[in-house]
Amino acid sequence: MKKIIAFIVIACIINLQGYAQKFYTKNGSISFFSAATLENIKADNNQVMSVINTQTGELQFSVLINGFRFKKQEMEDHFNEDYMESTKYPKATFKGKIVNLSSIDFSKDGTYKAVVSGDLMMHGITKQNFSTEGIITIKGGKIAASAKFIVLLKDYNIKIPKILASNIAEKIEITVSCNYPNKM
């Protein structure tokens, strides 16, 4: 009987250790910037959900498209209705891994270069093997991650009418920033 109890306790501890390797946030941020001839376009979304597994390097992001906020309501309306079609394609996701996980020490304060690769899905199209570099910062046991990368609208079949071609750039700069205060 003692062996059974000891086995159950050990199994629970192992399970908790593996389980505690996942951190998440519901308040990450993603912003995008489009430099254009007539007017620059910028929008922010602070309702990004993300999970990071420090043991396996698995990383996921999910963002509702209609959560992006613009300075001008008209831009926000066009973004949701005409370009991103947020009713038809309500979210964008990234599911991937930290490729260089062995060079990141999640138990030690520091700033680490991270290379991530995975599937980036938006506007109903998934770009496989999407890769970018970012930064993971560990401070006082807290994890933060950030990255900046370029997305081409044509890769996701986002059409810009010719009449508006000078208003919207074909390359969009995406900035991601997440603090992971919560353990799963």
TORPA-4810 file (N, C-alpha, C, O; in nm, 3 decimals):
<nodes>
NODE_1_0.082_-0.119_0.000_0.000_0.000_0.000_0.087_0.126_0.000_0.056_0.224_-0.069_M
NODE_2_0.196_0.123_0.079_0.286_0.238_0.084_0.349_0.264_-0.052_0.370_0.379_-0.090_K
NODE_3_0.381_0.157_-0.125_0.440_0.171_-0.258_0.342_0.237_-0.354_0.382_0.320_-0.436_K
NODE_4_0.216_0.202_-0.344_0.114_0.261_-0.431_0.099_0.410_-0.402_0.093_0.490_-0.495_I
NODE_5_0.094_0.447_-0.275_0.082_0.587_-0.236_0.205_0.665_-0.282_0.192_0.775_-0.335_I
NODE_6_0.324_0.607_-0.261_0.448_0.673_-0.304_0.447_0.693_-0.456_0.487_0.798_-0.505_A
NODE_7_0.403_0.592_-0.530_0.395_0.601_-0.676_0.300_0.713_-0.718_0.332_0.790_-0.809_F
NODE_8_0.184_0.721_-0.654_0.086_0.825_-0.687_0.142_0.963_-0.658_0.125_1.055_-0.739_I
NODE_9_0.209_0.980_-0.545_0.269_1.109_-0.510_0.376_1.148_-0.611_0.378_1.262_-0.657_V
NODE_10_0.463_1.056_-0.648_0.568_1.083_-0.747_0.506_1.117_-0.882_0.551_1.210_-0.949_I
NODE_11_0.405_1.043_-0.922_0.338_1.070_-1.050_0.275_1.209_-1.049_0.282_1.280_-1.150_A
NODE_12_0.215_1.249_-0.939_0.154_1.383_-0.929_0.261_1.491_-0.937_0.241_1.593_-1.004_C
NODE_13_0.373_1.471_-0.869_0.481_1.570_-0.872_0.535_1.584_-1.013_0.555_1.695_-1.061_I
NODE_14_0.560_1.474_-1.080_0.609_1.478_-1.218_0.508_1.548_-1.307_0.545_1.631_-1.391_I
NODE_15_0.381_1.517_-1.290_0.276_1.579_-1.370_0.271_1.730_-1.345_0.256_1.807_-1.439_N
NODE_16_0.282_1.772_-1.219_0.279_1.914_-1.186_0.400_1.987_-1.242_0.388_2.100_-1.287_L
NODE_17_0.516_1.922_-1.240_0.636_1.986_-1.295_0.621_2.009_-1.445_0.656_2.116_-1.494_Q
NODE_18_0.570_1.912_-1.516_0.549_1.927_-1.660_0.441_2.029_-1.689_0.450_2.103_-1.787_G
NODE_19_0.340_2.032_-1.605_0.228_2.122_-1.624_0.269_2.266_-1.596_0.221_2.358_-1.664_Y
NODE_20_0.355_2.288_-1.501_0.395_2.423_-1.461_0.492_2.486_-1.560_0.538_2.598_-1.538_A
NODE_21_0.524_2.418_-1.668_0.616_2.472_-1.768_0.544_2.561_-1.869_0.609_2.619_-1.957_Q
NODE_22_0.413_2.571_-1.859_0.336_2.653_-1.952_0.297_2.784_-1.885_0.249_2.786_-1.771_K
NODE_23_0.320_2.893_-1.958_0.285_3.026_-1.910_0.193_3.089_-2.014_0.204_3.060_-2.134_F
NODE_24_0.102_3.175_-1.969_0.009_3.234_-2.064_-0.024_3.379_-2.030_0.000_3.426_-1.919_Y
NODE_25_-0.080_3.446_-2.128_-0.132_3.580_-2.109_-0.259_3.596_-2.193_-0.275_3.531_-2.296_T
NODE_26_-0.346_3.680_-2.147_-0.465_3.719_-2.224_-0.456_3.866_-2.262_-0.547_3.921_-2.324_K
NODE_27_-0.345_3.929_-2.225_-0.330_4.073_-2.246_-0.202_4.109_-2.320_-0.142_4.214_-2.294_N
NODE_28_-0.160_4.023_-2.411_-0.046_4.058_-2.493_-0.085_4.166_-2.591_-0.203_4.202_-2.601_G
NODE_29_0.012_4.219_-2.663_-0.023_4.323_-2.760_0.042_4.294_-2.894_0.155_4.246_-2.903_S
NODE_30_-0.035_4.324_-2.997_0.014_4.319_-3.135_-0.025_4.451_-3.199_-0.140_4.494_-3.190_I
NODE_31_0.070_4.512_-3.263_0.040_4.634_-3.338_0.095_4.618_-3.478_0.186_4.539_-3.503_S
NODE_32_0.038_4.695_-3.570_0.093_4.695_-3.704_0.107_4.837_-3.753_0.037_4.928_-3.710_F
NODE_33_0.201_4.853_-3.844_0.232_4.984_-3.900_0.247_4.970_-4.050_0.315_4.879_-4.099_F
NODE_34_0.183_5.060_-4.121_0.192_5.064_-4.267_0.235_5.203_-4.307_0.162_5.300_-4.287_S
NODE_35_0.354_5.214_-4.364_0.403_5.343_-4.413_0.350_5.362_-4.555_0.377_5.280_-4.644_A
NODE_36_0.277_5.469_-4.575_0.219_5.495_-4.707_0.242_5.640_-4.747_0.274_5.725_-4.663_A
NODE_37_0.227_5.667_-4.875_0.253_5.800_-4.929_0.165_5.907_-4.866_0.215_6.011_-4.823_T
NODE_38_0.036_5.883_-4.861_-0.057_5.985_-4.810_-0.066_5.989_-4.658_-0.073_6.097_-4.599_L
NODE_39_-0.067_5.872_-4.595_-0.085_5.869_-4.451_-0.039_5.734_-4.395_-0.073_5.628_-4.447_E
NODE_40_0.039_5.741_-4.287_0.079_5.618_-4.219_-0.041_5.560_-4.145_-0.127_5.633_-4.096_N
NODE_41_-0.045_5.427_-4.138_-0.155_5.360_-4.070_-0.098_5.276_-3.957_-0.004_5.199_-3.976_I
NODE_42_-0.157_5.294_-3.839_-0.113_5.219_-3.721_-0.236_5.173_-3.645_-0.334_5.247_-3.632_K
NODE_43_-0.229_5.051_-3.594_-0.337_4.997_-3.511_-0.278_4.908_-3.402_-0.172_4.849_-3.419_A
NODE_44_-0.350_4.900_-3.290_-0.305_4.822_-3.176_-0.416_4.729_-3.128_-0.535_4.762_-3.137_D
NODE_45_-0.375_4.613_-3.078_-0.468_4.518_-3.018_-0.403_4.468_-2.889_-0.296_4.407_-2.893_N
NODE_46_-0.467_4.493_-2.776_-0.412_4.454_-2.646_-0.487_4.338_-2.583_-0.488_4.323_-2.461_N
NODE_47_-0.550_4.257_-2.666_-0.624_4.141_-2.618_-0.571_4.013_-2.683_-0.648_3.927_-2.725_Q
NODE_48_-0.441_4.003_-2.690_-0.376_3.889_-2.753_-0.361_3.777_-2.651_-0.311_3.798_-2.541_V
NODE_49_-0.405_3.659_-2.690_-0.386_3.542_-2.605_-0.262_3.467_-2.655_-0.243_3.449_-2.775_M
NODE_50_-0.179_3.426_-2.560_-0.057_3.355_-2.597_-0.019_3.256_-2.488_-0.040_3.280_-2.369_S
NODE_51_0.039_3.144_-2.531_0.089_3.041_-2.440_0.231_3.006_-2.483_0.259_2.992_-2.602_V
NODE_52_0.318_2.993_-2.385_0.456_2.950_-2.412_0.488_2.834_-2.319_0.462_2.841_-2.199_I
NODE_53_0.543_2.727_-2.375_0.586_2.612_-2.297_0.738_2.617_-2.289_0.807_2.596_-2.389_N
NODE_54_0.789_2.647_-2.171_0.934_2.664_-2.155_1.010_2.534_-2.164_1.132_2.534_-2.184_T
NODE_55_0.941_2.422_-2.151_1.008_2.292_-2.160_1.022_2.245_-2.305_1.126_2.192_-2.344_Q
NODE_56_0.918_2.264_-2.384_0.919_2.215_-2.522_0.947_2.325_-2.625_0.984_2.295_-2.739_T
NODE_57_0.930_2.451_-2.585_0.948_2.562_-2.677_0.825_2.592_-2.762_0.829_2.681_-2.847_G
NODE_58_0.717_2.520_-2.739_0.595_2.547_-2.815_0.543_2.684_-2.779_0.548_2.727_-2.664_E
NODE_59_0.492_2.754_-2.882_0.448_2.891_-2.867_0.323_2.912_-2.951_0.319_2.871_-3.067_L
NODE_60_0.221_2.975_-2.893_0.098_3.001_-2.966_0.049_3.142_-2.938_0.062_3.193_-2.827_Q
NODE_61_-0.007_3.204_-3.042_-0.070_3.334_-3.030_-0.205_3.328_-3.099_-0.222_3.257_-3.197_F
NODE_62_-0.301_3.403_-3.045_-0.431_3.415_-3.109_-0.481_3.557_-3.086_-0.477_3.608_-2.974_S
NODE_63_-0.530_3.620_-3.193_-0.578_3.758_-3.182_-0.705_3.773_-3.265_-0.713_3.726_-3.379_V
NODE_64_-0.805_3.839_-3.206_-0.926_3.870_-3.281_-0.899_3.992_-3.368_-0.852_4.095_-3.319_L
NODE_65_-0.929_3.980_-3.495_-0.901_4.086_-3.591_-0.978_4.213_-3.556_-0.924_4.323_-3.566_I
NODE_66_-1.104_4.200_-3.516_-1.182_4.320_-3.488_-1.142_4.387_-3.357_-1.205_4.485_-3.316_N
NODE_67_-1.039_4.337_-3.290_-0.987_4.399_-3.169_-0.883_4.506_-3.194_-0.838_4.571_-3.100_G
NODE_68_-0.842_4.524_-3.320_-0.745_4.629_-3.352_-0.813_4.765_-3.345_-0.923_4.783_-3.396_F
NODE_69_-0.745_4.860_-3.282_-0.799_4.996_-3.267_-0.711_5.095_-3.344_-0.588_5.092_-3.336_R
NODE_70_-0.778_5.182_-3.416_-0.715_5.284_-3.499_-0.747_5.422_-3.443_-0.839_5.438_-3.363_F
NODE_71_-0.670_5.522_-3.485_-0.700_5.660_-3.444_-0.829_5.709_-3.509_-0.904_5.786_-3.449_K
NODE_72_-0.854_5.663_-3.631_-0.973_5.706_-3.705_-1.070_5.589_-3.720_-1.031_5.481_-3.766_K
NODE_73_-1.193_5.610_-3.681_-1.294_5.506_-3.692_-1.312_5.458_-3.835_-1.336_5.340_-3.858_Q
NODE_74_-1.301_5.549_-3.931_-1.317_5.512_-4.072_-1.211_5.410_-4.115_-1.241_5.316_-4.190_E
NODE_75_-1.088_5.427_-4.069_-0.981_5.331_-4.099_-1.014_5.194_-4.040_-0.996_5.091_-4.105_M
NODE_76_-1.062_5.194_-3.917_-1.098_5.070_-3.850_-1.209_4.997_-3.925_-1.205_4.875_-3.941_E
NODE_77_-1.308_5.073_-3.971_-1.419_5.014_-4.046_-1.370_4.951_-4.177_-1.407_4.838_-4.209_D
NODE_78_-1.288_5.025_-4.252_-1.234_4.972_-4.379_-1.147_4.848_-4.354_-1.154_4.750_-4.428_H
NODE_79_-1.065_4.854_-4.250_-0.979_4.742_-4.215_-1.061_4.615_-4.193_-1.031_4.510_-4.250_F
NODE_80_-1.166_4.625_-4.112_-1.248_4.509_-4.078_-1.338_4.464_-4.193_-1.352_4.344_-4.216_N
NODE_81_-1.398_4.556_-4.264_-1.496_4.521_-4.368_-1.432_4.490_-4.503_-1.466_4.390_-4.566_E
NODE_82_-1.339_4.576_-4.547_-1.288_4.566_-4.684_-1.161_4.484_-4.699_-1.145_4.413_-4.799_D
NODE_83_-1.071_4.492_-4.602_-0.941_4.428_-4.619_-0.929_4.295_-4.545_-0.900_4.192_-4.605_Y
NODE_84_-0.951_4.298_-4.415_-0.935_4.176_-4.335_-1.061_4.091_-4.329_-1.055_3.975_-4.288_M
NODE_85_-1.173_4.147_-4.368_-1.300_4.073_-4.368_-1.318_3.998_-4.236_-1.332_3.876_-4.234_E
NODE_86_-1.316_4.074_-4.127_-1.311_4.013_-3.994_-1.436_3.933_-3.958_-1.431_3.850_-3.867_S
NODE_87_-1.545_3.955_-4.025_-1.662_3.871_-4.000_-1.639_3.731_-4.056_-1.675_3.631_-3.993_T
NODE_88_-1.578_3.724_-4.173_-1.549_3.596_-4.239_-1.424_3.529_-4.180_-1.421_3.407_-4.165_K
NODE_89_-1.323_3.609_-4.147_-1.196_3.559_-4.092_-1.171_3.630_-3.958_-1.096_3.727_-3.953_Y
NODE_90_-1.233_3.583_-3.851_-1.233_3.659_-3.725_-1.101_3.663_-3.647_-1.083_3.750_-3.562_P
NODE_91_-1.008_3.571_-3.674_-0.885_3.575_-3.595_-0.763_3.538_-3.678_-0.771_3.481_-3.787_K
NODE_92_-0.649_3.574_-3.621_-0.519_3.534_-3.675_-0.450_3.454_-3.567_-0.466_3.481_-3.448_A
NODE_93_-0.372_3.354_-3.609_-0.302_3.269_-3.512_-0.160_3.241_-3.556_-0.126_3.249_-3.674_T
NODE_94_-0.079_3.208_-3.460_0.056_3.156_-3.485_0.072_3.035_-3.394_0.047_3.043_-3.274_F
NODE_95_0.115_2.924_-3.452_0.146_2.803_-3.375_0.283_2.756_-3.421_0.303_2.721_-3.537_K
NODE_96_0.378_2.755_-3.328_0.512_2.715_-3.366_0.597_2.679_-3.246_0.548_2.645_-3.139_G
NODE_97_0.729_2.687_-3.269_0.826_2.649_-3.166_0.942_2.746_-3.166_0.974_2.810_-3.267_K
NODE_98_1.004_2.754_-3.050_1.131_2.826_-3.040_1.237_2.730_-3.092_1.259_2.624_-3.032_I
NODE_99_1.301_2.765_-3.201_1.395_2.676_-3.268_1.524_2.660_-3.187_1.581_2.551_-3.182_V
NODE_100_1.569_2.767_-3.125_1.695_2.765_-3.050_1.670_2.758_-2.899_1.735_2.830_-2.822_N
NODE_101_1.577_2.674_-2.857_1.536_2.664_-2.717_1.654_2.637_-2.623_1.656_2.686_-2.510_L
NODE_102_1.752_2.560_-2.667_1.865_2.524_-2.580_1.951_2.645_-2.542_2.027_2.637_-2.446_S
NODE_103_1.940_2.755_-2.614_2.020_2.873_-2.581_1.944_2.973_-2.491_1.992_3.083_-2.466_S
NODE_104_1.826_2.932_-2.444_1.746_3.018_-2.355_1.735_2.948_-2.220_1.688_2.834_-2.212_I
NODE_105_1.778_3.016_-2.115_1.770_2.961_-1.980_1.656_3.032_-1.906_1.674_3.142_-1.855_D
NODE_106_1.540_2.968_-1.901_1.423_3.027_-1.838_1.436_3.039_-1.687_1.353_3.105_-1.623_F
NODE_107_1.537_2.976_-1.628_1.556_2.983_-1.483_1.655_3.093_-1.443_1.682_3.112_-1.324_S
NODE_108_1.708_3.166_-1.541_1.812_3.265_-1.514_1.774_3.399_-1.579_1.738_3.403_-1.696_K
NODE_109_1.782_3.507_-1.501_1.755_3.640_-1.556_1.849_3.669_-1.673_1.967_3.636_-1.669_D
NODE_110_1.793_3.729_-1.776_1.873_3.765_-1.892_1.786_3.797_-2.011_1.664_3.782_-2.008_G
NODE_111_1.851_3.842_-2.116_1.785_3.871_-2.242_1.841_3.774_-2.345_1.962_3.765_-2.365_T
NODE_112_1.751_3.701_-2.411_1.791_3.594_-2.501_1.730_3.615_-2.639_1.612_3.648_-2.653_Y
NODE_113_1.812_3.595_-2.740_1.763_3.596_-2.878_1.686_3.466_-2.901_1.735_3.357_-2.869_K
NODE_114_1.567_3.479_-2.957_1.485_3.361_-2.985_1.454_3.356_-3.134_1.422_3.458_-3.195_A
NODE_115_1.464_3.239_-3.191_1.424_3.216_-3.329_1.301_3.126_-3.324_1.306_3.016_-3.268_V
NODE_116_1.192_3.173_-3.383_1.069_3.094_-3.382_1.030_3.059_-3.525_1.055_3.134_-3.619_V
NODE_117_0.968_2.943_-3.538_0.922_2.897_-3.669_0.791_2.823_-3.648_0.775_2.746_-3.552_S
NODE_118_0.697_2.847_-3.739_0.569_2.779_-3.727_0.473_2.825_-3.834_0.513_2.874_-3.939_G
NODE_119_0.345_2.808_-3.806_0.239_2.839_-3.903_0.169_2.968_-3.862_0.111_2.978_-3.754_D
NODE_120_0.175_3.067_-3.951_0.106_3.194_-3.929_-0.018_3.195_-4.017_-0.009_3.185_-4.139_L
NODE_121_-0.135_3.207_-3.951_-0.261_3.204_-4.024_-0.334_3.335_-4.006_-0.356_3.381_-3.893_M
NODE_122_-0.372_3.395_-4.116_-0.462_3.510_-4.113_-0.533_3.521_-4.246_-0.484_3.474_-4.349_M
NODE_123_-0.647_3.583_-4.241_-0.731_3.601_-4.360_-0.758_3.467_-4.429_-0.772_3.460_-4.551_H
NODE_124_-0.767_3.362_-4.347_-0.800_3.229_-4.398_-0.687_3.155_-4.466_-0.708_3.046_-4.520_G
NODE_125_-0.568_3.211_-4.463_-0.453_3.149_-4.530_-0.344_3.121_-4.426_-0.312_3.206_-4.343_I
NODE_126_-0.288_3.001_-4.432_-0.181_2.963_-4.341_-0.049_2.959_-4.418_-0.035_2.889_-4.518_T
NODE_127_0.046_3.036_-4.369_0.181_3.033_-4.424_0.263_2.943_-4.333_0.293_2.978_-4.219_K
NODE_128_0.300_2.825_-4.384_0.377_2.730_-4.305_0.524_2.768_-4.304_0.574_2.835_-4.394_Q
NODE_129_0.590_2.724_-4.199_0.734_2.749_-4.181_0.767_2.898_-4.180_0.873_2.939_-4.226_N
NODE_130_0.677_2.977_-4.127_0.703_3.120_-4.109_0.806_3.132_-3.997_0.788_3.075_-3.890_F
NODE_131_0.912_3.205_-4.021_1.019_3.220_-3.921_1.048_3.366_-3.895_1.041_3.450_-3.985_S
NODE_132_1.082_3.396_-3.772_1.125_3.530_-3.736_1.210_3.522_-3.609_1.214_3.420_-3.541_T
NODE_133_1.277_3.631_-3.581_1.357_3.640_-3.460_1.286_3.731_-3.360_1.211_3.821_-3.398_E
NODE_134_1.311_3.706_-3.235_1.254_3.787_-3.129_1.345_3.788_-3.009_1.458_3.739_-3.013_G
NODE_135_1.295_3.845_-2.902_1.370_3.855_-2.778_1.285_3.797_-2.665_1.166_3.828_-2.654_I
NODE_136_1.346_3.713_-2.583_1.282_3.666_-2.461_1.363_3.722_-2.345_1.485_3.706_-2.339_I
NODE_137_1.293_3.787_-2.253_1.357_3.846_-2.137_1.303_3.778_-2.011_1.183_3.764_-1.992_T
NODE_138_1.396_3.736_-1.927_1.360_3.676_-1.798_1.409_3.773_-1.690_1.526_3.810_-1.687_I
NODE_139_1.317_3.813_-1.604_1.354_3.904_-1.495_1.272_3.867_-1.372_1.150_3.875_-1.372_K
NODE_140_1.341_3.826_-1.268_1.274_3.787_-1.144_1.178_3.672_-1.163_1.074_3.665_-1.097_G
NODE_141_1.211_3.581_-1.254_1.126_3.466_-1.280_1.009_3.493_-1.374_0.933_3.402_-1.405_G
NODE_142_0.994_3.616_-1.418_0.886_3.654_-1.510_0.939_3.651_-1.654_1.053_3.687_-1.682_K
NODE_143_0.852_3.606_-1.744_0.889_3.592_-1.885_0.822_3.700_-1.968_0.703_3.728_-1.951_I
NODE_144_0.898_3.762_-2.057_0.844_3.856_-2.155_0.901_3.820_-2.291_1.016_3.776_-2.302_A
NODE_145_0.821_3.837_-2.394_0.866_3.807_-2.531_0.826_3.921_-2.623_0.720_3.982_-2.607_A
NODE_146_0.912_3.949_-2.720_0.880_4.053_-2.818_0.942_4.016_-2.952_1.043_3.944_-2.960_S
NODE_147_0.880_4.066_-3.057_0.931_4.042_-3.193_0.878_4.151_-3.285_0.775_4.213_-3.258_A
NODE_148_0.950_4.172_-3.393_0.908_4.265_-3.498_0.940_4.198_-3.630_1.052_4.150_-3.650_K
NODE_149_0.842_4.194_-3.721_0.862_4.129_-3.850_0.771_4.191_-3.955_0.681_4.268_-3.924_F
NODE_150_0.797_4.156_-4.079_0.722_4.208_-4.193_0.629_4.100_-4.248_0.667_3.984_-4.258_I
NODE_151_0.508_4.141_-4.283_0.411_4.053_-4.348_0.374_4.117_-4.482_0.347_4.237_-4.489_V
NODE_152_0.374_4.036_-4.586_0.332_4.084_-4.718_0.184_4.055_-4.736_0.140_3.941_-4.717_L
NODE_153_0.107_4.157_-4.773_-0.038_4.140_-4.789_-0.071_4.034_-4.894_-0.167_3.958_-4.878_L
NODE_154_0.008_4.027_-5.001_-0.020_3.930_-5.108_-0.008_3.786_-5.059_-0.075_3.697_-5.112_K
NODE_155_0.076_3.761_-4.958_0.091_3.625_-4.903_-0.037_3.575_-4.838_-0.057_3.454_-4.823_D
NODE_156_-0.123_3.668_-4.799_-0.247_3.632_-4.730_-0.371_3.673_-4.811_-0.481_3.685_-4.757_Y
NODE_157_-0.350_3.695_-4.939_-0.459_3.727_-5.032_-0.542_3.846_-4.984_-0.665_3.847_-4.997_N
NODE_158_-0.474_3.946_-4.930_-0.541_4.070_-4.889_-0.526_4.168_-5.005_-0.416_4.212_-5.037_I
NODE_159_-0.638_4.201_-5.065_-0.640_4.284_-5.186_-0.657_4.432_-5.150_-0.737_4.469_-5.065_K
NODE_160_-0.579_4.514_-5.218_-0.590_4.659_-5.205_-0.638_4.712_-5.340_-0.571_4.691_-5.441_I
NODE_161_-0.752_4.781_-5.343_-0.799_4.838_-5.470_-0.696_4.934_-5.528_-0.630_5.008_-5.453_P
NODE_162_-0.680_4.934_-5.659_-0.579_5.017_-5.725_-0.593_5.165_-5.689_-0.494_5.237_-5.679_K
NODE_163_-0.715_5.209_-5.671_-0.738_5.349_-5.637_-0.679_5.386_-5.501_-0.650_5.503_-5.475_I
NODE_164_-0.661_5.287_-5.414_-0.607_5.310_-5.280_-0.463_5.261_-5.264_-0.409_5.261_-5.154_L
NODE_165_-0.402_5.219_-5.372_-0.267_5.160_-5.366_-0.165_5.254_-5.301_-0.073_5.207_-5.234_A
NODE_166_-0.179_5.385_-5.319_-0.083_5.478_-5.257_-0.114_5.502_-5.109_-0.032_5.559_-5.038_S
NODE_167_-0.231_5.458_-5.064_-0.269_5.478_-4.924_-0.224_5.364_-4.833_-0.209_5.383_-4.712_N
NODE_168_-0.203_5.246_-4.890_-0.173_5.129_-4.808_-0.050_5.057_-4.863_-0.045_5.024_-4.982_I
NODE_169_0.047_5.034_-4.778_0.170_4.966_-4.820_0.143_4.817_-4.838_0.054_4.760_-4.776_A
NODE_170_0.222_4.755_-4.924_0.211_4.611_-4.947_0.282_4.531_-4.838_0.254_4.412_-4.819_E
NODE_171_0.373_4.597_-4.767_0.445_4.535_-4.656_0.398_4.600_-4.526_0.396_4.722_-4.514_K
NODE_172_0.360_4.516_-4.431_0.311_4.566_-4.303_0.408_4.521_-4.194_0.445_4.403_-4.187_I
NODE_173_0.449_4.614_-4.110_0.537_4.583_-3.998_0.452_4.543_-3.877_0.367_4.620_-3.833_E
NODE_174_0.476_4.424_-3.825_0.402_4.372_-3.711_0.495_4.372_-3.589_0.610_4.329_-3.598_I
NODE_175_0.444_4.421_-3.477_0.519_4.420_-3.351_0.437_4.343_-3.247_0.320_4.371_-3.225_T
NODE_176_0.502_4.245_-3.184_0.438_4.161_-3.084_0.510_4.182_-2.951_0.633_4.187_-2.945_V
NODE_177_0.431_4.194_-2.844_0.489_4.209_-2.710_0.397_4.139_-2.609_0.279_4.170_-2.600_S
NODE_178_0.453_4.045_-2.535_0.374_3.970_-2.436_0.452_3.951_-2.307_0.571_3.919_-2.308_C
NODE_179_0.383_3.972_-2.196_0.434_3.935_-2.064_0.353_3.813_-2.021_0.231_3.810_-2.038_N
NODE_180_0.420_3.714_-1.966_0.354_3.587_-1.928_0.353_3.573_-1.777_0.439_3.505_-1.720_Y
NODE_181_0.255_3.636_-1.710_0.252_3.631_-1.563_0.188_3.506_-1.504_0.202_3.479_-1.385_P
NODE_182_0.117_3.432_-1.586_0.033_3.322_-1.535_0.088_3.186_-1.572_0.127_3.163_-1.687_N
NODE_183_0.090_3.094_-1.475_0.125_2.955_-1.502_-0.003_2.877_-1.523_-0.106_2.905_-1.462_K
NODE_184_0.005_2.778_-1.612_-0.111_2.692_-1.636_-0.104_2.573_-1.542_-0.192_2.488_-1.544_M
</nodes>
